[in-house]
């Protein structure tokens, strides 16, 4: 059974940084397509960043230049480093997993809350 567990969320001041982690189990992680998504209050879930098995990355325009997605296949973990955080980055951040980049995300974690506020 595939499980994804996010961590690293919290309260941060505008301009601050956070690193989110997502640990995967029950899957051949190294070949999976991974992504970070977020859902702000009253809004739909939206893409933040994705990374392929070959470490090709893609970012939403809203976070491009401020965020870096990476993966450590030895730890079955994907990371999202977020810098220069803004209040509009406040959301629950979810990790998603797909069999490949040609598939929709099939598995999701329960999310970790990021609050950007002074």
BALOBA-1460 file (C-alpha; in Angstrom, 3 decimals):
// residues 118
<rec num="1" residu="x" x="0.000" y="0.000" z="0.000"/>
<rec num="2" residu="x" x="1.395" y="3.355" z="-1.044"/>
<rec num="3" residu="x" x="1.670" y="5.933" z="1.702"/>
<rec num="4" residu="x" x="2.847" y="9.526" z="1.530"/>
<rec num="5" residu="x" x="3.624" y="11.517" z="4.652"/>
<rec num="6" residu="x" x="4.324" y="15.234" z="4.465"/>
<rec num="7" residu="x" x="6.171" y="17.248" z="7.071"/>
<rec num="8" residu="x" x="7.858" y="20.606" z="7.494"/>
<rec num="9" residu="x" x="4.920" y="22.971" z="7.477"/>
<rec num="10" residu="x" x="4.415" y="25.695" z="10.033"/>
<rec num="11" residu="x" x="4.136" y="29.410" z="10.667"/>
<rec num="12" residu="x" x="6.684" y="31.624" z="8.940"/>
<rec num="13" residu="x" x="7.000" y="35.347" z="8.475"/>
<rec num="14" residu="x" x="6.784" y="36.929" z="5.034"/>
<rec num="15" residu="x" x="10.148" y="36.660" z="3.326"/>
<rec num="16" residu="x" x="11.026" y="33.534" z="5.260"/>
<rec num="17" residu="x" x="11.790" y="30.016" z="4.082"/>
<rec num="18" residu="x" x="10.537" y="26.506" z="4.674"/>
<rec num="19" residu="x" x="11.484" y="23.074" z="3.423"/>
<rec num="20" residu="x" x="8.700" y="20.559" z="3.060"/>
<rec num="21" residu="x" x="9.383" y="16.836" z="2.931"/>
<rec num="22" residu="x" x="7.282" y="13.965" z="1.665"/>
<rec num="23" residu="x" x="8.302" y="10.427" z="2.545"/>
<rec num="24" residu="x" x="6.909" y="7.654" z="0.365"/>
<rec num="25" residu="x" x="6.520" y="3.970" z="1.123"/>
<rec num="26" residu="x" x="5.035" y="0.955" z="-0.611"/>
<rec num="27" residu="x" x="6.223" y="1.975" z="-4.060"/>
<rec num="28" residu="x" x="9.245" y="1.847" z="-6.355"/>
<rec num="29" residu="x" x="9.876" y="5.494" z="-5.617"/>
<rec num="30" residu="x" x="12.761" y="6.014" z="-8.000"/>
<rec num="31" residu="x" x="10.541" y="5.605" z="-11.053"/>
<rec num="32" residu="x" x="7.594" y="7.624" z="-9.820"/>
<rec num="33" residu="x" x="6.423" y="11.049" z="-10.891"/>
<rec num="34" residu="x" x="6.090" y="13.254" z="-7.818"/>
<rec num="35" residu="x" x="4.481" y="16.590" z="-7.200"/>
<rec num="36" residu="x" x="3.579" y="19.217" z="-4.660"/>
<rec num="37" residu="x" x="0.165" y="20.813" z="-4.755"/>
<rec num="38" residu="x" x="-1.529" y="23.283" z="-2.452"/>
<rec num="39" residu="x" x="-5.012" y="24.306" z="-1.480"/>
<rec num="40" residu="x" x="-5.740" y="27.663" z="0.085"/>
<rec num="41" residu="x" x="-8.951" y="28.293" z="2.040"/>
<rec num="42" residu="x" x="-11.878" y="28.626" z="-0.327"/>
<rec num="43" residu="x" x="-9.817" y="27.723" z="-3.377"/>
<rec num="44" residu="x" x="-9.231" y="24.640" z="-5.474"/>
<rec num="45" residu="x" x="-6.104" y="22.533" z="-5.223"/>
<rec num="46" residu="x" x="-3.406" y="23.826" z="-7.549"/>
<rec num="47" residu="x" x="-0.090" y="22.609" z="-8.843"/>
<rec num="48" residu="x" x="3.038" y="23.953" z="-7.172"/>
<rec num="49" residu="x" x="5.828" y="21.838" z="-8.660"/>
<rec num="50" residu="x" x="6.537" y="18.424" z="-10.132"/>
<rec num="51" residu="x" x="9.603" y="16.284" z="-10.668"/>
<rec num="52" residu="x" x="10.054" y="13.291" z="-12.936"/>
<rec num="53" residu="x" x="12.079" y="10.175" z="-12.279"/>
<rec num="54" residu="x" x="14.782" y="11.790" z="-14.410"/>
<rec num="55" residu="x" x="14.637" y="14.921" z="-12.232"/>
<rec num="56" residu="x" x="13.004" y="17.138" z="-14.835"/>
<rec num="57" residu="x" x="11.156" y="19.820" z="-12.887"/>
<rec num="58" residu="x" x="8.174" y="22.032" z="-13.558"/>
<rec num="59" residu="x" x="6.862" y="24.944" z="-11.502"/>
<rec num="60" residu="x" x="3.759" y="27.045" z="-11.279"/>
<rec num="61" residu="x" x="4.401" y="30.619" z="-12.324"/>
<rec num="62" residu="x" x="3.399" y="31.774" z="-8.849"/>
<rec num="63" residu="x" x="6.373" y="30.009" z="-7.222"/>
<rec num="64" residu="x" x="8.912" y="29.949" z="-10.053"/>
<rec num="65" residu="x" x="12.227" y="31.403" z="-8.927"/>
<rec num="66" residu="x" x="11.283" y="31.089" z="-5.251"/>
<rec num="67" residu="x" x="10.881" y="27.326" z="-4.903"/>
<rec num="68" residu="x" x="12.913" y="24.224" z="-5.664"/>
<rec num="69" residu="x" x="11.596" y="20.689" z="-5.854"/>
<rec num="70" residu="x" x="14.072" y="17.864" z="-5.439"/>
<rec num="71" residu="x" x="14.116" y="14.172" z="-4.653"/>
<rec num="72" residu="x" x="16.346" y="11.735" z="-2.810"/>
<rec num="73" residu="x" x="15.680" y="8.257" z="-4.113"/>
<rec num="74" residu="x" x="17.832" y="6.702" z="-1.387"/>
<rec num="75" residu="x" x="15.392" y="8.082" z="1.177"/>
<rec num="76" residu="x" x="12.205" y="7.765" z="-0.902"/>
<rec num="77" residu="x" x="11.631" y="11.426" z="-0.220"/>
<rec num="78" residu="x" x="10.701" y="14.474" z="-2.265"/>
<rec num="79" residu="x" x="11.356" y="17.984" z="-0.994"/>
<rec num="80" residu="x" x="10.021" y="21.448" z="-1.659"/>
<rec num="81" residu="x" x="12.276" y="24.313" z="-0.639"/>
<rec num="82" residu="x" x="10.312" y="27.546" z="-0.539"/>
<rec num="83" residu="x" x="11.982" y="30.923" z="-0.170"/>
<rec num="84" residu="x" x="10.766" y="34.514" z="-0.073"/>
<rec num="85" residu="x" x="7.418" y="33.301" z="1.187"/>
<rec num="86" residu="x" x="4.386" y="35.521" z="0.764"/>
<rec num="87" residu="x" x="1.056" y="35.574" z="2.613"/>
<rec num="88" residu="x" x="-0.569" y="34.227" z="-0.555"/>
<rec num="89" residu="x" x="1.528" y="31.078" z="-0.182"/>
<rec num="90" residu="x" x="-0.570" y="30.180" z="2.853"/>
<rec num="91" residu="x" x="-2.206" y="26.828" z="2.137"/>
<rec num="92" residu="x" x="-2.249" y="23.158" z="2.924"/>
<rec num="93" residu="x" x="0.505" y="21.561" z="0.864"/>
<rec num="94" residu="x" x="-0.027" y="18.059" z="-0.461"/>
<rec num="95" residu="x" x="2.381" y="15.571" z="-1.927"/>
<rec num="96" residu="x" x="1.170" y="13.517" z="-4.860"/>
<rec num="97" residu="x" x="2.530" y="10.429" z="-6.615"/>
<rec num="98" residu="x" x="1.889" y="8.999" z="-10.048"/>
<rec num="99" residu="x" x="3.287" y="5.921" z="-11.737"/>
<rec num="100" residu="x" x="4.833" y="8.107" z="-14.429"/>
<rec num="101" residu="x" x="4.646" y="11.636" z="-15.786"/>
<rec num="102" residu="x" x="2.019" y="10.436" z="-18.275"/>
<rec num="103" residu="x" x="-0.387" y="9.489" z="-15.469"/>
<rec num="104" residu="x" x="-2.564" y="11.528" z="-13.156"/>
<rec num="105" residu="x" x="-1.554" y="11.714" z="-9.521"/>
<rec num="106" residu="x" x="-2.982" y="8.578" z="-7.941"/>
<rec num="107" residu="x" x="-1.858" y="8.808" z="-4.343"/>
<rec num="108" residu="x" x="-1.918" y="11.749" z="-1.969"/>
<rec num="109" residu="x" x="-0.627" y="12.561" z="1.456"/>
<rec num="110" residu="x" x="-2.769" y="14.172" z="4.133"/>
<rec num="111" residu="x" x="-1.075" y="17.524" z="3.745"/>
<rec num="112" residu="x" x="0.943" y="19.930" z="5.845"/>
<rec num="113" residu="x" x="-0.186" y="23.459" z="6.656"/>
<rec num="114" residu="x" x="1.975" y="26.414" z="5.725"/>
<rec num="115" residu="x" x="0.967" y="29.774" z="7.167"/>
<rec num="116" residu="x" x="2.806" y="32.904" z="6.098"/>
<rec num="117" residu="x" x="1.983" y="35.747" z="8.422"/>
<rec num="118" residu="x" x="3.632" y="38.415" z="10.505"/>
